[in-house]
Structure formats: C-alpha cells, structure tokens
Amino acid sequence: MPRFTGTVKLKICEAVDLQPTDLIARYANVLCSSVEQVLVDPYVTVSVDDMFMSRSSTKQRTLKPIWNECFAAEVHGVRSLGFTVFHSALHSDDFVANCSVAFDELLNLAKEQGSGETDVWIDLEPAGKLHVVVELLPEENVAEEEQHECRERQSLIQSSGAMRPKVHQVNGHKFMATLLRQPSFCSHCHGFIWGLGKQGYQCQVCTCVVHKRCHQDVVTKCPNMKENSDDECAAGSRFNINVPHRASTAKPATSMRTSVARKMLPTTAASMRCKWQRSSVPWEFLATRWLNERRKSFHSGISHMQERYNKVRHIAEQQGVG
C-alpha cells in the first residue's frame, strides 16, 4: 500500500444511524426499557496509522450528531486514516463504531470528483455512516530536514494520544482493555482471568471477554459484524467454522462406526458438546457447584470407610476376636 506525505485537511460533518452497542445497552437497561430508547453522547477521534491526531467535541444524547468541525495536520509516510466514535460516559468512554480508509483511495476519489476535496460517506462498523470532507495536499519532493521535522511532529501527535483507548480488531471483534467487575473466564481458552486493573480484553460489540494473550487467536467472527457479500462469494465452498448451531442437553452417543483409519467416529449429533461461556456464569453458581461436588466426594469417602469398618468387624466376630 503506498504511503502519503503532506498536509491533511479534514472536516467532520455528521454521522447518521448510530446504534449503541450491547455493552452500552447493558448499563443503560437500568434507565431504559428497550435498546431503541438508549441514546449516546458521541464524539469522534481521528487517527493516522493508529496514531491519535485529534478529536471532535461531544454532542449530547443523540444518534445523529452534527459537528461541522475542521482539523489539519502534516503527516509523513502514512497509509490510512481512521475514525472512531466513542460514547462519553462517567466511568470510561465506551466504543460505538469505527472505520478506516486508505489515503490512496481518497486520492483516487478526488481525481474522480475532479476537485481537490473528497466529499464522502464512510460506512462505520458495526453500524452507522460518517460524512467527512478530506483535502490532501501531497508533497512530491520533501527535503530531508523537512522529513525530520514531520517525524518530530508525528511523534508529538503519537505521544499526545498515548493514553487514548486502543481498539484491537480481530475477526470483526472490537477488543479493548477493560476493568472486569466480576470474576470472568476467557471465551477462547476457558481459563480464569487473573489480575488487577484492566485484566482482560472485552469486545465492545458482543461483550465476549478474553485474555490479552488470547485476543489474537480468536477464530470466531463477531456476531454483530457487518456481513460482506463479496467476501462470502470469494470464500466459495471453503471450510467455515461459523456453522449455525443451537446448544441443548444431550446424552453420550451410542452408535459408532469405524473409519478407514480404524478410529471410532460418532454418527449422531448427540455426541456434540457445547461448553458454557463461563464469563456469563455468576461466580456464586460456580462456587455452589464446586461445594456440592466436594460434599458428594466427602460423603462417598465416609461411606467407603464405613463399609471397610463393617467388613473388618464381621471378620473379627467370625474369628472370635472381641
């Protein structure tokens, strides 16, 4: 992908069709009876190659904010321009939607429109559209000293946004470091998530929780991700792990057949097992279940000791030992 060096002039006009994520709706259910009544306080952050550049003002309680705010910055050797919409909350800013567009696409659109400015509507993920006007002023022959100054300015931009929340995108999931307020288990490895502070990564769209070390290994797609028909057509008949399924109680499969490698393979759907998503199971339930298992084990041990005692006593009585 080609890089861009020059000045970026940007105008953020408005956004439409924004929708609160499941994470925002979860906290808002206390005040609102349905998700349709949930409103957000949106603002937009602008980044170049995942480096924070600037942010807009916050609009109060709306899903169709209008900003009409302008920004400008000099960049060097960048590939993409990113926009992220956040909901300004008291405890922490919640993710709403984001998008990214390459600089070469913006240059091609400017040539097609026949003007220096690119007026475009960009689709947001998981929902919504963002209206922006971008003007790119490339510098063909940049001196070495000017390149060094651009790098210094770019490093200042990066340091100013060092504390900004970063969104990690994996298979449509929007993972962010999150403070978990109750004991949780990883949705990928099913291990307990330890630590203080922001212990794990949580998808801001479907609310699944994983370890920091596991978020790059997640293979399942986010259920709320926008479906791309082009990708589905290109995929063809390739293996798809996202098969529609429904969890239910089942007994162990009894009918088996032998494969060519003489391995026993199940022939009924009853052999499929669906593990719980332990992150959604209350820890009180898990603790009660563990105590019940320990109680059963203790009682079985007592019964076994009682049987051995009765057996020894019976043998002693037969031998005439008092």
C-alpha positions in Angstrom: 0.0 0.0 0.0 1.5 3.4 -1.0 2.3 5.9 1.7 1.3 9.6 1.8 3.3 12.6 2.8 1.9 16.0 3.1 -0.9 18.0 4.7 -4.3 16.5 5.6 -7.2 18.9 5.9 -10.3 17.3 7.3 -13.9 18.4 8.0 -16.1 16.0 10.1 -19.6 16.9 9.1 -22.1 14.5 10.7 -22.9 10.9 11.5 -26.2 9.0 11.0 -27.7 5.7 12.0 -25.5 5.2 15.1 -26.5 2.4 17.3 -25.5 1.7 21.0 -23.5 -1.5 21.4 -24.6 -4.4 23.6 -22.1 -3.2 26.2 -23.7 0.3 26.3 -27.2 -1.1 26.3 -26.3 -3.4 29.2 -25.6 -0.5 31.5 -28.4 1.6 30.1 -31.1 -1.0 30.8 -31.4 0.3 34.3 -32.9 3.6 33.0 -34.4 2.5 29.6 -36.8 -0.3 28.9 -35.5 -1.0 25.4 -32.4 -0.6 23.3 -34.2 1.7 20.9 -34.6 4.3 23.7 -30.8 4.3 24.5 -29.0 7.5 23.4 -25.3 8.2 23.4 -23.1 11.2 23.8 -20.9 10.7 20.8 -17.5 12.2 19.8 -15.1 11.2 17.0 -11.3 10.6 17.3 -9.1 10.9 14.2 -6.0 8.8 13.8 -3.4 8.2 11.1 -1.9 4.6 11.2 -3.4 4.0 14.6 -1.7 7.2 16.0 -4.1 9.8 17.6 -4.3 13.0 15.7 -7.3 14.9 17.1 -10.9 14.6 18.4 -14.2 16.4 18.0 -16.5 17.9 20.6 -19.1 15.8 22.4 -22.7 16.0 21.4 -25.4 15.3 24.0 -27.9 12.4 23.7 -28.2 11.8 20.0 -27.8 9.1 17.4 -27.4 11.6 14.5 -24.8 14.1 15.7 -23.7 17.1 13.6 -20.2 18.5 14.2 -19.0 20.5 11.1 -15.6 20.8 12.7 -12.3 21.2 10.8 -8.8 19.8 11.5 -5.4 19.9 9.8 -2.1 18.1 10.3 1.1 17.4 8.5 1.9 13.7 8.2 4.8 11.7 6.7 4.8 8.2 5.3 1.3 7.2 6.5 -1.1 4.7 4.9 -4.6 5.0 6.4 -6.9 7.5 8.1 -9.1 6.2 10.9 -12.2 7.4 12.6 -13.6 6.1 15.9 -16.8 7.1 17.6 -16.9 6.9 21.4 -19.7 7.5 23.9 -18.6 9.9 26.6 -19.5 8.2 29.9 -18.7 9.0 33.6 -16.6 5.9 34.3 -14.9 5.4 30.9 -15.5 6.2 27.3 -17.4 3.4 25.5 -16.8 2.3 21.9 -19.6 2.9 19.5 -18.3 2.4 15.9 -15.2 2.9 13.8 -13.9 2.8 10.2 -10.6 3.2 8.3 -9.9 4.4 4.8 -6.6 4.3 2.8 -5.0 7.5 1.6 -4.7 6.2 -2.0 -8.4 5.6 -2.1 -9.0 9.2 -1.0 -6.7 10.4 -3.8 -8.5 8.3 -6.4 -11.9 9.6 -5.3 -10.5 13.2 -5.5 -9.5 12.5 -9.1 -12.9 11.1 -10.0 -14.7 14.0 -8.4 -12.4 16.4 -10.3 -11.7 18.6 -7.2 -9.1 18.9 -4.5 -11.6 17.9 -1.8 -13.1 14.5 -1.3 -16.7 14.5 -0.1 -17.6 11.0 1.0 -19.8 9.0 3.3 -17.9 6.2 5.1 -19.6 3.1 6.4 -19.0 2.5 10.1 -18.7 -0.8 11.9 -20.9 -2.3 13.3 -23.5 0.3 12.3 -23.8 3.9 11.0 -22.3 6.2 8.5 -19.9 9.1 8.8 -19.8 12.2 6.5 -16.4 13.7 6.0 -14.7 16.1 3.6 -11.0 15.4 3.1 -8.4 17.5 1.3 -5.0 16.1 0.7 -2.0 18.3 -0.3 0.8 15.9 -1.2 4.5 17.0 -1.1 6.3 15.3 -4.0 9.9 16.5 -3.2 10.3 16.7 0.5 13.7 17.7 1.8 15.5 15.5 4.4 15.2 18.3 7.0 11.5 18.7 6.4 11.1 14.9 6.7 12.8 15.0 10.1 10.5 17.8 11.2 7.5 15.9 10.1 8.7 12.8 12.0 9.1 15.0 15.2 5.6 16.5 14.8 4.2 13.0 14.2 5.9 11.7 17.4 4.3 14.6 19.3 0.9 13.6 17.9 1.5 10.0 19.0 2.6 11.0 22.5 -0.4 13.2 22.9 -2.6 10.3 22.2 -0.7 7.7 24.2 -3.4 7.4 26.8 -6.2 7.1 24.3 -8.1 3.8 24.4 -6.9 1.5 21.6 -9.3 -0.7 19.7 -7.9 -4.1 18.6 -9.8 -5.5 15.7 -9.8 -9.3 15.2 -12.4 -11.1 13.0 -14.9 -8.2 13.5 -14.4 -8.1 17.3 -13.6 -4.7 18.8 -11.4 -5.6 21.7 -10.4 -3.0 24.3 -8.6 -3.3 27.7 -11.4 -3.5 30.2 -11.8 -3.5 34.0 -13.7 -6.6 34.8 -16.0 -6.0 37.8 -16.7 -9.7 38.5 -14.8 -13.0 38.2 -14.7 -13.9 34.5 -13.4 -16.7 32.3 -11.7 -16.4 28.9 -14.0 -17.2 26.0 -11.1 -18.6 24.0 -9.1 -20.8 26.4 -11.8 -21.0 29.2 -9.2 -20.1 31.8 -9.8 -17.8 34.7 -8.8 -14.2 34.0 -6.5 -13.0 36.9 -5.0 -9.6 37.6 -5.8 -6.2 39.0 -7.0 -3.2 37.0 -7.8 -3.9 33.3 -7.3 -7.6 33.5 -8.7 -8.7 30.1 -9.9 -7.6 26.6 -13.6 -7.3 26.0 -15.3 -6.9 22.7 -17.3 -3.7 22.8 -19.9 -5.1 20.4 -20.7 -8.7 21.5 -19.2 -8.3 25.1 -17.1 -11.5 25.0 -14.1 -11.5 27.3 -10.6 -13.0 26.6 -7.1 -12.8 27.9 -4.7 -10.3 26.5 -2.6 -13.1 25.2 -5.6 -14.8 23.6 -7.2 -12.0 21.7 -5.1 -12.5 18.5 -6.1 -16.2 18.5 -9.8 -15.8 18.4 -11.2 -17.6 15.3 -14.9 -16.9 15.7 -16.4 -13.9 14.0 -18.3 -11.3 15.9 -22.0 -12.0 15.6 -22.8 -8.3 15.2 -20.2 -7.7 12.4 -21.5 -6.3 9.1 -21.7 -9.1 6.5 -19.8 -8.6 3.3 -21.4 -10.3 0.3 -18.2 -10.0 -1.7 -16.2 -11.9 0.9 -18.8 -14.6 1.1 -18.8 -15.1 -2.7 -15.0 -15.2 -2.8 -14.9 -17.7 0.0 -16.9 -20.2 -2.1 -17.0 -23.7 -0.7 -14.1 -23.3 1.8 -14.4 -24.7 5.3 -16.4 -22.5 7.5 -16.3 -22.8 11.3 -19.2 -20.4 11.8 -21.9 -23.1 11.3 -25.3 -22.2 12.8 -25.9 -24.3 15.9 -28.1 -24.4 19.0 -27.0 -25.7 22.4 -29.1 -28.3 24.1 -28.9 -31.2 26.6 -27.7 -34.4 25.1 -26.7 -38.0 26.1 -23.5 -39.7 25.0 -23.7 -41.1 21.5 -24.1 -44.9 21.4 -23.9 -45.6 17.7 -20.4 -45.6 16.4 -18.8 -46.5 13.1 -15.2 -47.4 12.1 -13.3 -45.1 9.7 -10.7 -46.1 7.3 -8.0 -45.4 9.9 -10.0 -47.7 12.3 -10.9 -44.8 14.6 -14.2 -44.7 16.3 -16.3 -41.8 15.0 -19.7 -40.7 16.2 -22.6 -40.9 13.8 -25.2 -38.9 15.6 -25.4 -35.2 16.5 -26.0 -36.1 20.2 -22.2 -36.5 20.6 -21.6 -32.8 20.1 -20.7 -30.9 23.2 -21.1 -27.2 23.7 -19.1 -25.7 26.6 -20.5 -23.0 28.7 -19.4 -19.4 28.2 -18.2 -19.2 31.7 -17.7 -15.4 31.5 -21.5 -15.2 31.6 -22.0 -17.6 34.5 -22.2 -16.0 38.0 -19.4 -16.9 40.3 -21.9 -17.8 43.1 -23.3 -20.5 40.9 -19.8 -21.9 40.2 -18.9 -21.8 43.9 -22.1 -23.6 44.8 -21.5 -26.3 42.2 -17.9 -26.8 43.4 -19.1 -27.1 47.1 -21.7 -29.7 46.0 -19.1 -31.8 44.2 -16.8 -31.6 47.3 -19.8 -32.6 49.5 -20.6 -35.6 47.4 -16.9 -36.7 47.4 -16.8 -36.4 51.2 -19.9 -38.4 51.7 -18.7 -41.1 49.3 -15.4 -41.3 51.3 -17.3 -41.7 54.6 -19.5 -44.4 53.1 -16.4 -46.3 51.8 -14.7 -46.1 55.3 -17.9 -47.3 57.0 -18.1 -50.3 54.6 -14.5 -51.3 55.4 -15.1 -50.9 59.1 -18.2 -53.2 59.0 -16.3 -55.8 56.9 -13.3 -55.9 59.4 -15.7 -56.1 62.3 -17.6 -59.0 60.7 -14.3 -60.9 60.1 -13.2 -60.3 63.7 -16.5 -61.6 65.0 -16.2 -64.8 63.0 -12.7 -65.4 64.3 -13.9 -64.9 67.9 -11.8 -61.8 68.5 -13.5 -59.4 70.9 
